[in-house]
Amino acid sequence: MANLKEVKNRISSVTSTQQITSAMKMVAAAKLKRAQDKITQMRPYSQKLTGLLQNVSAGMDDNADNIYGQEREVNNVLLVVVSSDRGLCGAFNNNVFKATVNLIEEKYSYESKHDGVHILPLGKKAFEFFSKRNYQVVEDYYGIFGNLSFDQAKVAAEYVMKSFVDGDYDKVELVYNEFKNVATQILQVEQFLPVEQVEAAAEEAESAFTNQEYIYQPSMQYVVEELLPKSLKVQFYKAVLESNASEHGARMTAMDQATDNAGEMLKALKLTYNRTRQAAITKEILEIVGGAEALASDG
């Protein structure tokens, strides 16, 4: 059985850890509220803009001029992996890394063998993970969460879009955690470029265009060309915001569980401490009684 000093030091250590995890939970809760407000405000705008773009695109006779929708033979792939800058958020980062590695092995194994898979990490953890494993990493944008804003995300999105148009990459996919609630994050793997045609939405839009006539100023083509890049940037920013809110939710949940575990450990340690102290007291009493009886028998 451990001595009293060791148990007391352990209790002090666990108490300090519990205070830290409790404070981190409160900080994560405050950041989560702000991040959650941002994503809930962004979602309706993103959905409406995407729907509007689909409606307008469906009414066009020819989408061949859509530079962001060109289907090419896939030789070079860019995977945009959204992680966090810091740890202590449970399996948040590991789930993203595992999904990315599985995606490469199962879908892009041929491209990977021919150095055709590139990683654009958003978040220091993703940058560290893929750099250490000798993946081809784009190093310019991983610090996006240092000062997260639409302007910061727009720069990364413009790089991705320009690289696709220039032919550097034939396909771009996003891997990130979508925020559902504090305890739940949904892992998403989405095709970012080329822009996918949504058949159901297109059919519905075509029906709407059949029944109604719209006047475009200056032209339908101009409207699409202006809307599409903006829609892509908003979609990119939305994925970053989803991941940001998911990170704080995951960290809050992890710190809450760590605080509860520390509490359970403290109960067990205090019970051990009391038992050890009682055993020491009982031993001392027995020694005193034994000594008294020895003296009495000698007398």
C-alpha positions in Angstrom: 0.0 0.0 0.0 1.3 3.5 -0.9 2.4 5.7 1.9 0.5 8.8 2.9 2.9 11.3 1.3 2.6 9.7 -2.1 -1.2 9.6 -2.0 -1.4 13.2 -0.8 0.9 14.4 -3.6 -1.2 12.5 -6.1 -4.4 14.1 -4.7 -2.8 17.5 -5.1 -1.7 16.8 -8.6 -5.2 15.5 -9.7 -6.9 18.5 -8.1 -4.7 20.9 -10.1 -5.4 19.0 -13.3 -9.2 19.1 -12.6 -9.0 22.9 -12.1 -7.2 23.3 -15.4 -9.6 21.1 -17.4 -12.6 22.9 -15.8 -11.1 26.2 -16.8 -10.5 25.0 -20.4 -14.0 23.7 -20.6 -15.3 27.2 -19.7 -13.1 28.8 -22.3 -14.1 26.3 -25.0 -17.8 27.0 -24.1 -17.3 30.7 -24.6 -15.5 30.3 -27.9 -18.1 27.7 -29.0 -20.9 30.2 -28.5 -19.3 32.7 -30.9 -18.3 30.0 -33.4 -21.8 28.5 -33.3 -23.4 31.9 -33.9 -21.2 32.5 -37.0 -22.0 29.1 -38.6 -25.7 29.4 -37.9 -25.7 32.8 -39.6 -23.6 31.6 -42.5 -25.7 28.4 -43.4 -28.9 30.1 -44.7 -26.8 32.6 -46.8 -24.7 29.8 -48.2 -27.7 27.6 -49.0 -29.6 30.4 -50.6 -26.6 31.5 -52.7 -26.0 27.9 -53.9 -29.7 27.4 -54.7 -29.8 30.7 -56.7 -26.7 29.7 -58.6 -28.2 26.3 -59.4 -31.4 27.9 -60.7 -29.6 30.3 -62.9 -27.1 27.7 -64.2 -30.0 25.3 -65.0 -31.6 27.9 -67.3 -28.5 28.2 -69.4 -28.4 26.5 -72.8 -24.7 25.8 -72.6 -22.5 25.4 -69.4 -19.4 24.6 -71.4 -17.9 28.0 -70.5 -18.1 27.3 -66.8 -14.4 27.1 -66.0 -15.0 25.7 -62.6 -17.1 22.9 -63.8 -14.8 21.4 -66.4 -14.4 17.6 -66.0 -10.9 16.4 -66.8 -8.9 13.2 -66.5 -7.8 13.1 -62.9 -4.0 13.1 -62.6 -3.4 15.6 -59.8 -5.7 15.9 -56.8 -5.7 18.5 -54.0 -7.2 17.5 -50.7 -8.1 20.4 -48.4 -7.8 19.0 -44.9 -9.3 21.2 -42.1 -8.0 20.5 -38.6 -7.2 22.6 -35.5 -4.2 24.5 -34.3 -4.2 22.9 -30.8 -4.9 19.5 -29.3 -7.0 18.4 -26.3 -10.1 18.0 -28.4 -10.6 14.2 -28.3 -10.7 12.4 -31.6 -11.5 15.6 -33.6 -8.2 15.7 -35.5 -7.5 12.0 -35.7 -10.9 11.4 -37.4 -10.0 13.9 -40.1 -6.5 12.4 -40.6 -7.8 8.9 -40.7 -10.5 9.8 -43.3 -8.0 11.6 -45.5 -5.5 8.7 -45.4 -8.4 6.2 -46.2 -9.5 8.5 -49.1 -6.0 8.5 -50.6 -5.6 4.7 -50.2 -9.0 3.8 -51.5 -9.8 6.4 -54.1 -6.5 8.0 -55.1 -3.9 5.2 -54.7 -2.8 5.4 -58.3 -2.4 9.1 -58.2 -0.6 8.9 -54.9 2.0 6.4 -56.4 2.7 8.9 -59.2 3.0 11.9 -56.8 -0.4 13.2 -57.9 -1.9 13.8 -54.5 -1.3 17.1 -52.7 -2.5 18.2 -49.3 -3.5 21.8 -48.4 -3.7 21.7 -44.6 -5.8 24.3 -42.8 -4.7 24.1 -39.2 -1.3 23.4 -37.6 -2.2 19.9 -36.6 -2.9 18.8 -40.2 0.3 20.5 -41.3 2.4 18.7 -38.8 0.7 15.3 -39.4 1.1 15.3 -43.2 4.5 17.0 -43.3 6.0 14.3 -41.0 4.6 11.6 -43.2 6.2 13.0 -46.4 3.1 14.0 -48.2 3.2 16.8 -50.7 2.0 19.7 -48.6 1.0 23.3 -49.6 2.5 25.2 -46.7 1.1 28.7 -47.2 -2.3 28.6 -45.5 -2.1 26.3 -42.4 -2.2 29.3 -40.0 -5.7 30.4 -41.1 -7.1 30.0 -37.6 -4.7 32.5 -36.1 -7.0 35.3 -37.3 -10.0 33.5 -38.8 -12.1 35.7 -41.1 -13.7 35.6 -44.5 -10.7 37.5 -46.0 -8.3 34.9 -44.7 -10.4 32.0 -46.1 -10.9 33.9 -49.4 -7.1 34.0 -50.0 -6.9 30.2 -49.6 -10.0 29.7 -51.7 -8.7 31.9 -54.5 -5.4 29.8 -54.6 -7.4 26.6 -54.9 -9.7 28.0 -57.6 -6.8 29.5 -59.6 -4.8 26.3 -59.4 -7.8 24.3 -60.7 -8.4 26.7 -63.6 -4.6 26.7 -64.5 -4.7 22.9 -64.6 -2.4 22.3 -61.6 -5.1 20.2 -60.0 -7.8 18.2 -61.8 -9.9 17.7 -58.7 -10.3 19.3 -55.3 -12.0 17.7 -52.3 -12.7 19.1 -48.8 -12.2 17.0 -45.6 -13.6 18.6 -42.5 -15.9 18.1 -39.5 -19.4 19.5 -39.8 -20.9 20.9 -36.6 -24.1 19.3 -35.5 -24.2 19.9 -31.7 -21.8 20.2 -28.8 -21.2 16.5 -28.6 -21.5 15.5 -32.2 -19.4 16.3 -35.3 -20.1 14.8 -38.6 -17.1 14.0 -40.8 -17.6 15.3 -44.3 -15.7 14.6 -47.6 -17.0 16.9 -50.3 -16.0 17.6 -53.9 -15.2 21.3 -54.2 -14.0 21.4 -57.8 -15.1 20.7 -60.5 -18.5 22.0 -59.4 -21.0 19.1 -59.4 -24.3 19.4 -61.2 -27.2 18.6 -58.9 -29.7 16.9 -61.2 -32.7 17.2 -59.0 -32.2 20.9 -58.5 -31.4 21.3 -62.2 -34.7 19.6 -63.2 -36.7 21.7 -60.7 -35.0 24.9 -62.0 -35.6 23.9 -65.6 -39.3 23.5 -64.8 -39.3 26.9 -63.1 -37.7 28.4 -66.2 -40.2 26.8 -68.4 -43.1 28.4 -66.6 -41.5 31.8 -66.0 -39.4 34.2 -67.9 -36.5 36.1 -66.3 -34.8 39.2 -67.4 -31.0 39.3 -66.8 -29.0 42.4 -66.7 -26.5 42.6 -68.3 -26.7 38.8 -69.2 -27.3 35.4 -67.8 -23.7 34.4 -68.5 -22.4 37.5 -66.6 -24.6 36.6 -63.6 -23.3 33.1 -63.5 -19.7 34.2 -63.9 -20.1 36.7 -61.0 -22.0 34.3 -58.7 -20.0 31.2 -59.1 -16.7 32.4 -57.7 -18.4 34.1 -54.8 -20.5 30.9 -54.1 -17.3 28.8 -54.1 -15.6 31.2 -51.7 -18.6 31.1 -49.4 -18.7 27.3 -49.5 -15.0 27.2 -48.7 -15.5 29.6 -45.7 -18.5 27.7 -44.5 -16.4 24.5 -44.3 -13.8 26.3 -42.2 -16.4 27.7 -39.9 -18.0 24.3 -39.5 -14.7 22.8 -38.5 -14.0 25.7 -36.1 -17.3 25.3 -34.3 -16.8 21.5 -34.2 -13.3 21.9 -32.7 -14.6 24.0 -29.8 -17.5 21.6 -29.2 -15.1 18.6 -29.2 -12.7 20.4 -26.8 -15.6 21.3 -24.5 -16.8 17.7 -24.4 -13.3 16.3 -23.9 -12.5 18.7 -21.1 -15.9 18.0 -19.4 -15.1 14.3 -19.5 -11.6 14.9 -18.2 -13.0 17.0 -15.3 -15.5 14.2 -14.4 -12.7 11.6 -14.6 -10.5 13.7 -12.3 -13.4 13.8 -9.9 -13.8 10.1 -9.9 -10.1 9.6 -9.4 -10.1 12.1 -6.5 -12.8 10.0 -4.8 -10.8 6.9 -5.2 -7.5 8.6 -4.0 -9.2 10.1 -0.9 -10.6 6.7 0.0 -7.2 5.2 -0.4 -5.7 8.1 1.7 -8.2 7.5 4.5 -7.7 3.8 4.5 -3.9 4.2 4.6 -4.1 6.8 7.4 -6.5 4.5 9.4 -4.2 1.6 8.9 -1.2 3.6 10.1 -3.2 4.8 13.2 -4.3 1.2 13.9 -0.7 0.0 13.6 0.5 2.6 16.1 -2.3 1.7 18.5 -1.4 -1.9 18.3 2.2 -1.1 18.9 1.3 1.0 22.0 -1.0 -1.7 23.3 1.6 -4.4 22.7 4.3 -2.4 24.5 2.0 -1.8 27.5 1.2 -5.4 27.7 4.9 -6.3 27.5 5.6 -3.9 30.4 2.8 -5.2 32.4 4.0 -8.8 32.0 7.5 -7.9 33.0 6.2 -6.2 36.1 
